Amino acid sequence: MNKHAVGETNIPKASQSNERKPTMGDRSPKSVQKKATQKQSKNDDVSKKKQQLITSQQATKAKAAANKKK
């Protein structure tokens, strides 16, 4: 236990959440819209790549099945 001078108390610091909010930054509507658009575009790209992968896998399976029938 820490020793303090007479009358002092040991008050623990308030815990801080892991999520830190920036104190400064551009929060204009234009900035928010730009970030939202960029995020949506990135998600669209990821979705498109996944769909292309699925399509190519299906095409490969279809070719393999066609070759087995011959």
mmCIF file as Biopython writes it, N, C-alpha, C and O atoms, coordinates in Angstrom:
data_model
#
loop_
_atom_site.group_PDB
_atom_site.id
_atom_site.type_symbol
_atom_site.label_atom_id
_atom_site.label_alt_id
_atom_site.label_comp_id
_atom_site.label_asym_id
_atom_site.label_entity_id
_atom_site.label_seq_id
_atom_site.pdbx_PDB_ins_code
_atom_site.Cartn_x
_atom_site.Cartn_y
_atom_site.Cartn_z
_atom_site.occupancy
_atom_site.B_iso_or_equiv
_atom_site.auth_seq_id
_atom_site.auth_asym_id
_atom_site.pdbx_PDB_model_num
ATOM 1   N N  . MET A ? 1  ? 0.847   -1.177  0.000   1.0 0.0 1  A 1 
ATOM 2   C CA . MET A ? 1  ? 0.000   0.000   0.000   1.0 0.0 1  A 1 
ATOM 3   C C  . MET A ? 1  ? 0.889   1.235   0.000   1.0 0.0 1  A 1 
ATOM 4   O O  . MET A ? 1  ? 1.875   1.308   0.733   1.0 0.0 1  A 1 
ATOM 5   N N  . ASN A ? 2  ? 0.526   2.200   -0.830  1.0 0.0 2  A 1 
ATOM 6   C CA . ASN A ? 2  ? 1.309   3.427   -0.916  1.0 0.0 2  A 1 
ATOM 7   C C  . ASN A ? 2  ? 1.063   4.293   0.309   1.0 0.0 2  A 1 
ATOM 8   O O  . ASN A ? 2  ? -0.058  4.398   0.806   1.0 0.0 2  A 1 
ATOM 9   N N  . LYS A ? 3  ? 2.134   4.907   0.779   1.0 0.0 3  A 1 
ATOM 10  C CA . LYS A ? 3  ? 1.989   5.800   1.926   1.0 0.0 3  A 1 
ATOM 11  C C  . LYS A ? 3  ? 1.828   7.219   1.417   1.0 0.0 3  A 1 
ATOM 12  O O  . LYS A ? 3  ? 2.568   7.663   0.539   1.0 0.0 3  A 1 
ATOM 13  N N  . HIS A ? 4  ? 0.872   7.916   1.963   1.0 0.0 4  A 1 
ATOM 14  C CA . HIS A ? 4  ? 0.584   9.285   1.558   1.0 0.0 4  A 1 
ATOM 15  C C  . HIS A ? 4  ? 0.727   10.198  2.769   1.0 0.0 4  A 1 
ATOM 16  O O  . HIS A ? 4  ? 0.689   9.761   3.919   1.0 0.0 4  A 1 
ATOM 17  N N  . ALA A ? 5  ? 0.888   11.448  2.473   1.0 0.0 5  A 1 
ATOM 18  C CA . ALA A ? 5  ? 0.922   12.428  3.552   1.0 0.0 5  A 1 
ATOM 19  C C  . ALA A ? 5  ? -0.450  12.474  4.207   1.0 0.0 5  A 1 
ATOM 20  O O  . ALA A ? 5  ? -1.435  12.009  3.635   1.0 0.0 5  A 1 
ATOM 21  N N  . VAL A ? 6  ? -0.506  13.013  5.361   1.0 0.0 6  A 1 
ATOM 22  C CA . VAL A ? 6  ? -1.753  13.081  6.105   1.0 0.0 6  A 1 
ATOM 23  C C  . VAL A ? 6  ? -2.804  13.831  5.288   1.0 0.0 6  A 1 
ATOM 24  O O  . VAL A ? 6  ? -2.550  14.933  4.801   1.0 0.0 6  A 1 
ATOM 25  N N  . GLY A ? 7  ? -3.969  13.235  5.142   1.0 0.0 7  A 1 
ATOM 26  C CA . GLY A ? 7  ? -5.060  13.876  4.432   1.0 0.0 7  A 1 
ATOM 27  C C  . GLY A ? 7  ? -5.123  13.540  2.950   1.0 0.0 7  A 1 
ATOM 28  O O  . GLY A ? 7  ? -6.127  13.840  2.304   1.0 0.0 7  A 1 
ATOM 29  N N  . GLU A ? 8  ? -4.086  12.929  2.391   1.0 0.0 8  A 1 
ATOM 30  C CA . GLU A ? 8  ? -4.112  12.570  0.970   1.0 0.0 8  A 1 
ATOM 31  C C  . GLU A ? 8  ? -4.710  11.184  0.816   1.0 0.0 8  A 1 
ATOM 32  O O  . GLU A ? 8  ? -4.544  10.309  1.666   1.0 0.0 8  A 1 
ATOM 33  N N  . THR A ? 9  ? -5.395  11.015  -0.271  1.0 0.0 9  A 1 
ATOM 34  C CA . THR A ? 9  ? -5.974  9.702   -0.559  1.0 0.0 9  A 1 
ATOM 35  C C  . THR A ? 9  ? -5.448  9.196   -1.886  1.0 0.0 9  A 1 
ATOM 36  O O  . THR A ? 9  ? -5.010  9.974   -2.734  1.0 0.0 9  A 1 
ATOM 37  N N  . ASN A ? 10 ? -5.493  7.907   -2.054  1.0 0.0 10 A 1 
ATOM 38  C CA . ASN A ? 10 ? -5.058  7.279   -3.297  1.0 0.0 10 A 1 
ATOM 39  C C  . ASN A ? 10 ? -6.293  7.064   -4.168  1.0 0.0 10 A 1 
ATOM 40  O O  . ASN A ? 10 ? -7.028  6.095   -3.980  1.0 0.0 10 A 1 
ATOM 41  N N  . ILE A ? 11 ? -6.516  7.953   -5.107  1.0 0.0 11 A 1 
ATOM 42  C CA . ILE A ? 11 ? -7.673  7.845   -5.992  1.0 0.0 11 A 1 
ATOM 43  C C  . ILE A ? 11 ? -7.194  7.259   -7.317  1.0 0.0 11 A 1 
ATOM 44  O O  . ILE A ? 11 ? -6.342  7.844   -7.985  1.0 0.0 11 A 1 
ATOM 45  N N  . PRO A ? 12 ? -7.736  6.116   -7.695  1.0 0.0 12 A 1 
ATOM 46  C CA . PRO A ? 12 ? -7.300  5.516   -8.967  1.0 0.0 12 A 1 
ATOM 47  C C  . PRO A ? 12 ? -7.770  6.359   -10.143 1.0 0.0 12 A 1 
ATOM 48  O O  . PRO A ? 12 ? -8.804  7.024   -10.082 1.0 0.0 12 A 1 
ATOM 49  N N  . LYS A ? 13 ? -6.982  6.313   -11.221 1.0 0.0 13 A 1 
ATOM 50  C CA . LYS A ? 13 ? -7.355  7.056   -12.420 1.0 0.0 13 A 1 
ATOM 51  C C  . LYS A ? 13 ? -8.568  6.399   -13.049 1.0 0.0 13 A 1 
ATOM 52  O O  . LYS A ? 13 ? -8.733  5.181   -12.981 1.0 0.0 13 A 1 
ATOM 53  N N  . ALA A ? 14 ? -9.401  7.196   -13.650 1.0 0.0 14 A 1 
ATOM 54  C CA . ALA A ? 14 ? -10.586 6.674   -14.333 1.0 0.0 14 A 1 
ATOM 55  C C  . ALA A ? 14 ? -10.133 5.837   -15.524 1.0 0.0 14 A 1 
ATOM 56  O O  . ALA A ? 14 ? -9.222  6.218   -16.260 1.0 0.0 14 A 1 
ATOM 57  N N  . SER A ? 15 ? -10.773 4.713   -15.695 1.0 0.0 15 A 1 
ATOM 58  C CA . SER A ? 15 ? -10.393 3.859   -16.817 1.0 0.0 15 A 1 
ATOM 59  C C  . SER A ? 15 ? -10.849 4.494   -18.114 1.0 0.0 15 A 1 
ATOM 60  O O  . SER A ? 15 ? -11.908 5.118   -18.184 1.0 0.0 15 A 1 
ATOM 61  N N  . GLN A ? 16 ? -10.029 4.323   -19.138 1.0 0.0 16 A 1 
ATOM 62  C CA . GLN A ? 16 ? -10.361 4.868   -20.444 1.0 0.0 16 A 1 
ATOM 63  C C  . GLN A ? 16 ? -10.754 3.723   -21.354 1.0 0.0 16 A 1 
ATOM 64  O O  . GLN A ? 16 ? -10.163 2.644   -21.298 1.0 0.0 16 A 1 
ATOM 65  N N  . SER A ? 17 ? -11.746 3.956   -22.190 1.0 0.0 17 A 1 
ATOM 66  C CA . SER A ? 17 ? -12.167 2.913   -23.113 1.0 0.0 17 A 1 
ATOM 67  C C  . SER A ? 17 ? -11.102 2.731   -24.181 1.0 0.0 17 A 1 
ATOM 68  O O  . SER A ? 17 ? -10.306 3.631   -24.449 1.0 0.0 17 A 1 
ATOM 69  N N  . ASN A ? 18 ? -11.102 1.559   -24.780 1.0 0.0 18 A 1 
ATOM 70  C CA . ASN A ? 18 ? -10.119 1.261   -25.816 1.0 0.0 18 A 1 
ATOM 71  C C  . ASN A ? 18 ? -10.362 2.091   -27.074 1.0 0.0 18 A 1 
ATOM 72  O O  . ASN A ? 18 ? -9.426  2.382   -27.818 1.0 0.0 18 A 1 
ATOM 73  N N  . GLU A ? 19 ? -11.608 2.469   -27.309 1.0 0.0 19 A 1 
ATOM 74  C CA . GLU A ? 19 ? -11.934 3.250   -28.498 1.0 0.0 19 A 1 
ATOM 75  C C  . GLU A ? 19 ? -11.644 4.714   -28.218 1.0 0.0 19 A 1 
ATOM 76  O O  . GLU A ? 19 ? -12.272 5.334   -27.359 1.0 0.0 19 A 1 
ATOM 77  N N  . ARG A ? 20 ? -10.695 5.250   -28.946 1.0 0.0 20 A 1 
ATOM 78  C CA . ARG A ? 20 ? -10.335 6.650   -28.759 1.0 0.0 20 A 1 
ATOM 79  C C  . ARG A ? 20 ? -10.945 7.459   -29.883 1.0 0.0 20 A 1 
ATOM 80  O O  . ARG A ? 20 ? -10.848 7.100   -31.057 1.0 0.0 20 A 1 
ATOM 81  N N  . LYS A ? 21 ? -11.568 8.543   -29.508 1.0 0.0 21 A 1 
ATOM 82  C CA . LYS A ? 21 ? -12.161 9.419   -30.496 1.0 0.0 21 A 1 
ATOM 83  C C  . LYS A ? 21 ? -11.196 10.571  -30.738 1.0 0.0 21 A 1 
ATOM 84  O O  . LYS A ? 21 ? -10.688 11.171  -29.791 1.0 0.0 21 A 1 
ATOM 85  N N  . PRO A ? 22 ? -10.947 10.876  -31.994 1.0 0.0 22 A 1 
ATOM 86  C CA . PRO A ? 22 ? -10.023 11.984  -32.263 1.0 0.0 22 A 1 
ATOM 87  C C  . PRO A ? 22 ? -10.608 13.311  -31.787 1.0 0.0 22 A 1 
ATOM 88  O O  . PRO A ? 22 ? -11.800 13.581  -31.939 1.0 0.0 22 A 1 
ATOM 89  N N  . THR A ? 23 ? -9.747  14.116  -31.215 1.0 0.0 23 A 1 
ATOM 90  C CA . THR A ? 23 ? -10.210 15.402  -30.725 1.0 0.0 23 A 1 
ATOM 91  C C  . THR A ? 23 ? -10.236 16.429  -31.846 1.0 0.0 23 A 1 
ATOM 92  O O  . THR A ? 23 ? -11.014 17.382  -31.801 1.0 0.0 23 A 1 
ATOM 93  N N  . MET A ? 24 ? -9.401  16.241  -32.836 1.0 0.0 24 A 1 
ATOM 94  C CA . MET A ? 24 ? -9.369  17.154  -33.970 1.0 0.0 24 A 1 
ATOM 95  C C  . MET A ? 24 ? -9.609  16.327  -35.224 1.0 0.0 24 A 1 
ATOM 96  O O  . MET A ? 24 ? -9.324  15.130  -35.246 1.0 0.0 24 A 1 
ATOM 97  N N  . GLY A ? 25 ? -10.119 16.946  -36.240 1.0 0.0 25 A 1 
ATOM 98  C CA . GLY A ? 25 ? -10.310 16.238  -37.487 1.0 0.0 25 A 1 
ATOM 99  C C  . GLY A ? 25 ? -11.418 16.876  -38.298 1.0 0.0 25 A 1 
ATOM 100 O O  . GLY A ? 25 ? -12.221 17.656  -37.786 1.0 0.0 25 A 1 
ATOM 101 N N  . ASP A ? 26 ? -11.442 16.534  -39.553 1.0 0.0 26 A 1 
ATOM 102 C CA . ASP A ? 26 ? -12.430 17.094  -40.456 1.0 0.0 26 A 1 
ATOM 103 C C  . ASP A ? 26 ? -13.709 16.277  -40.373 1.0 0.0 26 A 1 
ATOM 104 O O  . ASP A ? 26 ? -13.737 15.125  -40.807 1.0 0.0 26 A 1 
ATOM 105 N N  . ARG A ? 27 ? -14.745 16.847  -39.833 1.0 0.0 27 A 1 
ATOM 106 C CA . ARG A ? 27 ? -16.034 16.171  -39.706 1.0 0.0 27 A 1 
ATOM 107 C C  . ARG A ? 27 ? -17.097 16.876  -40.548 1.0 0.0 27 A 1 
ATOM 108 O O  . ARG A ? 27 ? -18.289 16.806  -40.249 1.0 0.0 27 A 1 
ATOM 109 N N  . SER A ? 28 ? -16.652 17.546  -41.591 1.0 0.0 28 A 1 
ATOM 110 C CA . SER A ? 28 ? -17.601 18.241  -42.446 1.0 0.0 28 A 1 
ATOM 111 C C  . SER A ? 28 ? -18.446 17.215  -43.205 1.0 0.0 28 A 1 
ATOM 112 O O  . SER A ? 28 ? -18.004 16.083  -43.398 1.0 0.0 28 A 1 
ATOM 113 N N  . PRO A ? 29 ? -19.630 17.583  -43.631 1.0 0.0 29 A 1 
ATOM 114 C CA . PRO A ? 29 ? -20.475 16.646  -44.379 1.0 0.0 29 A 1 
ATOM 115 C C  . PRO A ? 29 ? -19.777 16.100  -45.623 1.0 0.0 29 A 1 
ATOM 116 O O  . PRO A ? 29 ? -19.943 14.933  -45.979 1.0 0.0 29 A 1 
ATOM 117 N N  . LYS A ? 30 ? -18.999 16.952  -46.274 1.0 0.0 30 A 1 
ATOM 118 C CA . LYS A ? 30 ? -18.279 16.504  -47.465 1.0 0.0 30 A 1 
ATOM 119 C C  . LYS A ? 30 ? -17.270 15.411  -47.114 1.0 0.0 30 A 1 
ATOM 120 O O  . LYS A ? 30 ? -17.150 14.420  -47.833 1.0 0.0 30 A 1 
ATOM 121 N N  . SER A ? 31 ? -16.549 15.592  -46.014 1.0 0.0 31 A 1 
ATOM 122 C CA . SER A ? 31 ? -15.561 14.610  -45.579 1.0 0.0 31 A 1 
ATOM 123 C C  . SER A ? 31 ? -16.226 13.293  -45.197 1.0 0.0 31 A 1 
ATOM 124 O O  . SER A ? 31 ? -15.748 12.218  -45.558 1.0 0.0 31 A 1 
ATOM 125 N N  . VAL A ? 32 ? -17.326 13.386  -44.470 1.0 0.0 32 A 1 
ATOM 126 C CA . VAL A ? 32 ? -18.042 12.181  -44.041 1.0 0.0 32 A 1 
ATOM 127 C C  . VAL A ? 32 ? -18.571 11.433  -45.260 1.0 0.0 32 A 1 
ATOM 128 O O  . VAL A ? 32 ? -18.483 10.206  -45.319 1.0 0.0 32 A 1 
ATOM 129 N N  . GLN A ? 33 ? -19.117 12.157  -46.230 1.0 0.0 33 A 1 
ATOM 130 C CA . GLN A ? 33 ? -19.641 11.539  -47.444 1.0 0.0 33 A 1 
ATOM 131 C C  . GLN A ? 33 ? -18.529 10.865  -48.230 1.0 0.0 33 A 1 
ATOM 132 O O  . GLN A ? 33 ? -18.714 9.771   -48.762 1.0 0.0 33 A 1 
ATOM 133 N N  . LYS A ? 34 ? -17.366 11.520  -48.305 1.0 0.0 34 A 1 
ATOM 134 C CA . LYS A ? 34 ? -16.233 10.962  -49.044 1.0 0.0 34 A 1 
ATOM 135 C C  . LYS A ? 34 ? -15.765 9.653   -48.415 1.0 0.0 34 A 1 
ATOM 136 O O  . LYS A ? 34 ? -15.512 8.674   -49.116 1.0 0.0 34 A 1 
ATOM 137 N N  . LYS A ? 35 ? -15.653 9.645   -47.096 1.0 0.0 35 A 1 
ATOM 138 C CA . LYS A ? 35 ? -15.222 8.422   -46.411 1.0 0.0 35 A 1 
ATOM 139 C C  . LYS A ? 35 ? -16.237 7.300   -46.591 1.0 0.0 35 A 1 
ATOM 140 O O  . LYS A ? 35 ? -15.860 6.144   -46.784 1.0 0.0 35 A 1 
ATOM 141 N N  . ALA A ? 36 ? -17.523 7.636   -46.529 1.0 0.0 36 A 1 
ATOM 142 C CA . ALA A ? 36 ? -18.563 6.632   -46.705 1.0 0.0 36 A 1 
ATOM 143 C C  . ALA A ? 36 ? -18.524 6.061   -48.115 1.0 0.0 36 A 1 
ATOM 144 O O  . ALA A ? 36 ? -18.692 4.857   -48.308 1.0 0.0 36 A 1 
ATOM 145 N N  . THR A ? 37 ? -18.302 6.917   -49.092 1.0 0.0 37 A 1 
ATOM 146 C CA . THR A ? 37 ? -18.225 6.478   -50.486 1.0 0.0 37 A 1 
ATOM 147 C C  . THR A ? 37 ? -17.015 5.576   -50.696 1.0 0.0 37 A 1 
ATOM 148 O O  . THR A ? 37 ? -17.108 4.562   -51.387 1.0 0.0 37 A 1 
ATOM 149 N N  . GLN A ? 38 ? -15.884 5.940   -50.105 1.0 0.0 38 A 1 
ATOM 150 C CA . GLN A ? 38 ? -14.680 5.124   -50.238 1.0 0.0 38 A 1 
ATOM 151 C C  . GLN A ? 38 ? -14.881 3.759   -49.592 1.0 0.0 38 A 1 
ATOM 152 O O  . GLN A ? 38 ? -14.460 2.743   -50.145 1.0 0.0 38 A 1 
ATOM 153 N N  . LYS A ? 39 ? -15.515 3.730   -48.436 1.0 0.0 39 A 1 
ATOM 154 C CA . LYS A ? 39 ? -15.760 2.468   -47.742 1.0 0.0 39 A 1 
ATOM 155 C C  . LYS A ? 39 ? -16.697 1.581   -48.569 1.0 0.0 39 A 1 
ATOM 156 O O  . LYS A ? 39 ? -16.469 0.378   -48.694 1.0 0.0 39 A 1 
ATOM 157 N N  . GLN A ? 40 ? -17.750 2.181   -49.132 1.0 0.0 40 A 1 
ATOM 158 C CA . GLN A ? 40 ? -18.690 1.422   -49.947 1.0 0.0 40 A 1 
ATOM 159 C C  . GLN A ? 40 ? -18.005 0.881   -51.197 1.0 0.0 40 A 1 
ATOM 160 O O  . GLN A ? 40 ? -18.250 -0.254  -51.605 1.0 0.0 40 A 1 
ATOM 161 N N  . SER A ? 41 ? -17.148 1.699   -51.801 1.0 0.0 41 A 1 
ATOM 162 C CA . SER A ? 41 ? -16.425 1.275   -52.993 1.0 0.0 41 A 1 
ATOM 163 C C  . SER A ? 41 ? -15.510 0.090   -52.680 1.0 0.0 41 A 1 
ATOM 164 O O  . SER A ? 41 ? -15.422 -0.862  -53.456 1.0 0.0 41 A 1 
ATOM 165 N N  . LYS A ? 42 ? -14.841 0.160   -51.552 1.0 0.0 42 A 1 
ATOM 166 C CA . LYS A ? 42 ? -13.952 -0.936  -51.145 1.0 0.0 42 A 1 
ATOM 167 C C  . LYS A ? 42 ? -14.757 -2.217  -50.920 1.0 0.0 42 A 1 
ATOM 168 O O  . LYS A ? 42 ? -14.350 -3.299  -51.344 1.0 0.0 42 A 1 
ATOM 169 N N  . ASN A ? 43 ? -15.905 -2.084  -50.249 1.0 0.0 43 A 1 
ATOM 170 C CA . ASN A ? 43 ? -16.745 -3.252  -50.012 1.0 0.0 43 A 1 
ATOM 171 C C  . ASN A ? 43 ? -17.269 -3.831  -51.320 1.0 0.0 43 A 1 
ATOM 172 O O  . ASN A ? 43 ? -17.365 -5.049  -51.466 1.0 0.0 43 A 1 
ATOM 173 N N  . ASP A ? 44 ? -17.609 -2.961  -52.276 1.0 0.0 44 A 1 
ATOM 174 C CA . ASP A ? 44 ? -18.084 -3.419  -53.582 1.0 0.0 44 A 1 
ATOM 175 C C  . ASP A ? 44 ? -16.986 -4.190  -54.308 1.0 0.0 44 A 1 
ATOM 176 O O  . ASP A ? 44 ? -17.252 -5.220  -54.929 1.0 0.0 44 A 1 
ATOM 177 N N  . ASP A ? 45 ? -15.753 -3.691  -54.230 1.0 0.0 45 A 1 
ATOM 178 C CA . ASP A ? 45 ? -14.631 -4.372  -54.881 1.0 0.0 45 A 1 
ATOM 179 C C  . ASP A ? 45 ? -14.410 -5.756  -54.287 1.0 0.0 45 A 1 
ATOM 180 O O  . ASP A ? 45 ? -14.197 -6.724  -55.018 1.0 0.0 45 A 1 
ATOM 181 N N  . VAL A ? 46 ? -14.460 -5.850  -52.968 1.0 0.0 46 A 1 
ATOM 182 C CA . VAL A ? 46 ? -14.269 -7.136  -52.300 1.0 0.0 46 A 1 
ATOM 183 C C  . VAL A ? 46 ? -15.379 -8.104  -52.710 1.0 0.0 46 A 1 
ATOM 184 O O  . VAL A ? 46 ? -15.122 -9.273  -52.999 1.0 0.0 46 A 1 
ATOM 185 N N  . SER A ? 47 ? -16.600 -7.607  -52.733 1.0 0.0 47 A 1 
ATOM 186 C CA . SER A ? 47 ? -17.742 -8.433  -53.116 1.0 0.0 47 A 1 
ATOM 187 C C  . SER A ? 47 ? -17.605 -8.911  -54.561 1.0 0.0 47 A 1 
ATOM 188 O O  . SER A ? 47 ? -17.900 -10.066 -54.867 1.0 0.0 47 A 1 
ATOM 189 N N  . LYS A ? 48 ? -17.160 -8.029  -55.438 1.0 0.0 48 A 1 
ATOM 190 C CA . LYS A ? 48 ? -16.996 -8.381  -56.856 1.0 0.0 48 A 1 
ATOM 191 C C  . LYS A ? 48 ? -15.925 -9.460  -57.016 1.0 0.0 48 A 1 
ATOM 192 O O  . LYS A ? 48 ? -16.100 -10.398 -57.794 1.0 0.0 48 A 1 
ATOM 193 N N  . LYS A ? 49 ? -14.816 -9.330  -56.283 1.0 0.0 49 A 1 
ATOM 194 C CA . LYS A ? 49 ? -13.742 -10.320 -56.372 1.0 0.0 49 A 1 
ATOM 195 C C  . LYS A ? 49 ? -14.211 -11.686 -55.869 1.0 0.0 49 A 1 
ATOM 196 O O  . LYS A ? 49 ? -13.877 -12.718 -56.452 1.0 0.0 49 A 1 
ATOM 197 N N  . LYS A ? 50 ? -14.991 -11.684 -54.780 1.0 0.0 50 A 1 
ATOM 198 C CA . LYS A ? 50 ? -15.521 -12.944 -54.265 1.0 0.0 50 A 1 
ATOM 199 C C  . LYS A ? 50 ? -16.431 -13.597 -55.283 1.0 0.0 50 A 1 
ATOM 200 O O  . LYS A ? 50 ? -16.372 -14.808 -55.492 1.0 0.0 50 A 1 
ATOM 201 N N  . GLN A ? 51 ? -17.278 -12.792 -55.920 1.0 0.0 51 A 1 
ATOM 202 C CA . GLN A ? 51 ? -18.201 -13.325 -56.914 1.0 0.0 51 A 1 
ATOM 203 C C  . GLN A ? 51 ? -17.445 -13.879 -58.110 1.0 0.0 51 A 1 
ATOM 204 O O  . GLN A ? 51 ? -17.821 -14.920 -58.649 1.0 0.0 51 A 1 
ATOM 205 N N  . GLN A ? 52 ? -16.386 -13.202 -58.532 1.0 0.0 52 A 1 
ATOM 206 C CA . GLN A ? 52 ? -15.572 -13.696 -59.644 1.0 0.0 52 A 1 
ATOM 207 C C  . GLN A ? 52 ? -14.921 -15.028 -59.283 1.0 0.0 52 A 1 
ATOM 208 O O  . GLN A ? 52 ? -14.849 -15.930 -60.118 1.0 0.0 52 A 1 
ATOM 209 N N  . LEU A ? 53 ? -14.454 -15.154 -58.065 1.0 0.0 53 A 1 
ATOM 210 C CA . LEU A ? 53 ? -13.841 -16.398 -57.616 1.0 0.0 53 A 1 
ATOM 211 C C  . LEU A ? 53 ? -14.852 -17.534 -57.630 1.0 0.0 53 A 1 
ATOM 212 O O  . LEU A ? 53 ? -14.549 -18.634 -58.092 1.0 0.0 53 A 1 
ATOM 213 N N  . ILE A ? 54 ? -16.051 -17.270 -57.126 1.0 0.0 54 A 1 
ATOM 214 C CA . ILE A ? 54 ? -17.104 -18.289 -57.107 1.0 0.0 54 A 1 
ATOM 215 C C  . ILE A ? 54 ? -17.459 -18.708 -58.527 1.0 0.0 54 A 1 
ATOM 216 O O  . ILE A ? 54 ? -17.612 -19.896 -58.813 1.0 0.0 54 A 1 
ATOM 217 N N  . THR A ? 55 ? -17.588 -17.726 -59.414 1.0 0.0 55 A 1 
ATOM 218 C CA . THR A ? 55 ? -17.938 -18.012 -60.807 1.0 0.0 55 A 1 
ATOM 219 C C  . THR A ? 55 ? -16.858 -18.856 -61.478 1.0 0.0 55 A 1 
ATOM 220 O O  . THR A ? 55 ? -17.170 -19.801 -62.203 1.0 0.0 55 A 1 
ATOM 221 N N  . SER A ? 56 ? -15.604 -18.522 -61.243 1.0 0.0 56 A 1 
ATOM 222 C CA . SER A ? 56 ? -14.514 -19.280 -61.869 1.0 0.0 56 A 1 
ATOM 223 C C  . SER A ? 56 ? -14.457 -20.705 -61.313 1.0 0.0 56 A 1 
ATOM 224 O O  . SER A ? 56 ? -14.166 -21.650 -62.046 1.0 0.0 56 A 1 
ATOM 225 N N  . GLN A ? 57 ? -14.737 -20.853 -60.011 1.0 0.0 57 A 1 
ATOM 226 C CA . GLN A ? 57 ? -14.749 -22.196 -59.431 1.0 0.0 57 A 1 
ATOM 227 C C  . GLN A ? 57 ? -15.893 -23.025 -60.011 1.0 0.0 57 A 1 
ATOM 228 O O  . GLN A ? 57 ? -15.729 -24.215 -60.278 1.0 0.0 57 A 1 
ATOM 229 N N  . GLN A ? 58 ? -17.050 -22.392 -60.202 1.0 0.0 58 A 1 
ATOM 230 C CA . GLN A ? 58 ? -18.183 -23.097 -60.781 1.0 0.0 58 A 1 
ATOM 231 C C  . GLN A ? 58 ? -17.883 -23.501 -62.219 1.0 0.0 58 A 1 
ATOM 232 O O  . GLN A ? 58 ? -18.250 -24.597 -62.643 1.0 0.0 58 A 1 
ATOM 233 N N  . ALA A ? 59 ? -17.218 -22.626 -62.975 1.0 0.0 59 A 1 
ATOM 234 C CA . ALA A ? 59 ? -16.868 -22.938 -64.358 1.0 0.0 59 A 1 
ATOM 235 C C  . ALA A ? 59 ? -15.884 -24.103 -64.409 1.0 0.0 59 A 1 
ATOM 236 O O  . ALA A ? 59 ? -15.990 -24.978 -65.268 1.0 0.0 59 A 1 
ATOM 237 N N  . THR A ? 60 ? -14.929 -24.108 -63.482 1.0 0.0 60 A 1 
ATOM 238 C CA . THR A ? 60 ? -13.951 -25.196 -63.435 1.0 0.0 60 A 1 
ATOM 239 C C  . THR A ? 60 ? -14.646 -26.526 -63.126 1.0 0.0 60 A 1 
ATOM 240 O O  . THR A ? 60 ? -14.335 -27.549 -63.737 1.0 0.0 60 A 1 
ATOM 241 N N  . LYS A ? 61 ? -15.576 -26.508 -62.188 1.0 0.0 61 A 1 
ATOM 242 C CA . LYS A ? 61 ? -16.315 -27.724 -61.845 1.0 0.0 61 A 1 
ATOM 243 C C  . LYS A ? 61 ? -17.170 -28.194 -63.009 1.0 0.0 61 A 1 
ATOM 244 O O  . LYS A ? 61 ? -17.288 -29.395 -63.252 1.0 0.0 61 A 1 
ATOM 245 N N  . ALA A ? 62 ? -17.767 -27.247 -63.730 1.0 0.0 62 A 1 
ATOM 246 C CA . ALA A ? 62 ? -18.603 -27.607 -64.873 1.0 0.0 62 A 1 
ATOM 247 C C  . ALA A ? 62 ? -17.759 -28.238 -65.971 1.0 0.0 62 A 1 
ATOM 248 O O  . ALA A ? 62 ? -18.186 -29.204 -66.603 1.0 0.0 62 A 1 
ATOM 249 N N  . LYS A ? 63 ? -16.567 -27.703 -66.203 1.0 0.0 63 A 1 
ATOM 250 C CA . LYS A ? 63 ? -15.667 -28.281 -67.220 1.0 0.0 63 A 1 
ATOM 251 C C  . LYS A ? 63 ? -15.234 -29.681 -66.810 1.0 0.0 63 A 1 
ATOM 252 O O  . LYS A ? 63 ? -15.185 -30.589 -67.641 1.0 0.0 63 A 1 
ATOM 253 N N  . ALA A ? 64 ? -14.922 -29.856 -65.534 1.0 0.0 64 A 1 
ATOM 254 C CA . ALA A ? 64 ? -14.502 -31.169 -65.058 1.0 0.0 64 A 1 
ATOM 255 C C  . ALA A ? 64 ? -15.627 -32.177 -65.205 1.0 0.0 64 A 1 
ATOM 256 O O  . ALA A ? 64 ? -15.379 -33.324 -65.577 1.0 0.0 64 A 1 
ATOM 257 N N  . ALA A ? 65 ? -16.851 -31.776 -64.925 1.0 0.0 65 A 1 
ATOM 258 C CA . ALA A ? 65 ? -17.991 -32.666 -65.056 1.0 0.0 65 A 1 
ATOM 259 C C  . ALA A ? 65 ? -18.245 -33.001 -66.518 1.0 0.0 65 A 1 
ATOM 260 O O  . ALA A ? 65 ? -18.606 -34.133 -66.841 1.0 0.0 65 A 1 
ATOM 261 N N  . ALA A ? 66 ? -18.062 -32.034 -67.397 1.0 0.0 66 A 1 
ATOM 262 C CA . ALA A ? 66 ? -18.257 -32.264 -68.829 1.0 0.0 66 A 1 
ATOM 263 C C  . ALA A ? 66 ? -17.197 -33.228 -69.364 1.0 0.0 66 A 1 
ATOM 264 O O  . ALA A ? 66 ? -17.486 -34.067 -70.218 1.0 0.0 66 A 1 
ATOM 265 N N  . ASN A ? 67 ? -15.979 -33.104 -68.860 1.0 0.0 67 A 1 
ATOM 266 C CA . ASN A ? 67 ? -14.912 -33.992 -69.312 1.0 0.0 67 A 1 
ATOM 267 C C  . ASN A ? 67 ? -15.133 -35.420 -68.828 1.0 0.0 67 A 1 
ATOM 268 O O  . ASN A ? 67 ? -14.741 -36.367 -69.511 1.0 0.0 67 A 1 
ATOM 269 N N  . LYS A ? 68 ? -15.749 -35.589 -67.670 1.0 0.0 68 A 1 
ATOM 270 C CA . LYS A ? 68 ? -16.019 -36.927 -67.146 1.0 0.0 68 A 1 
ATOM 271 C C  . LYS A ? 68 ? -17.082 -37.632 -67.987 1.0 0.0 68 A 1 
ATOM 272 O O  . LYS A ? 68 ? -17.050 -38.852 -68.148 1.0 0.0 68 A 1 
ATOM 273 N N  . LYS A ? 69 ? -18.018 -36.857 -68.517 1.0 0.0 69 A 1 
ATOM 274 C CA . LYS A ? 69 ? -19.084 -37.454 -69.319 1.0 0.0 69 A 1 
ATOM 275 C C  . LYS A ? 69 ? -18.572 -37.964 -70.657 1.0 0.0 69 A 1 
ATOM 276 O O  . LYS A ? 69 ? -19.152 -38.886 -71.230 1.0 0.0 69 A 1 
ATOM 277 N N  . LYS A ? 70 ? -17.503 -37.381 -71.158 1.0 0.0 70 A 1 
ATOM 278 C CA . LYS A ? 70 ? -16.975 -37.779 -72.476 1.0 0.0 70 A 1 
ATOM 279 C C  . LYS A ? 70 ? -16.337 -39.128 -72.446 1.0 0.0 70 A 1 
ATOM 280 O O  . LYS A ? 70 ? -15.849 -39.603 -73.471 1.0 0.0 70 A 1 
#
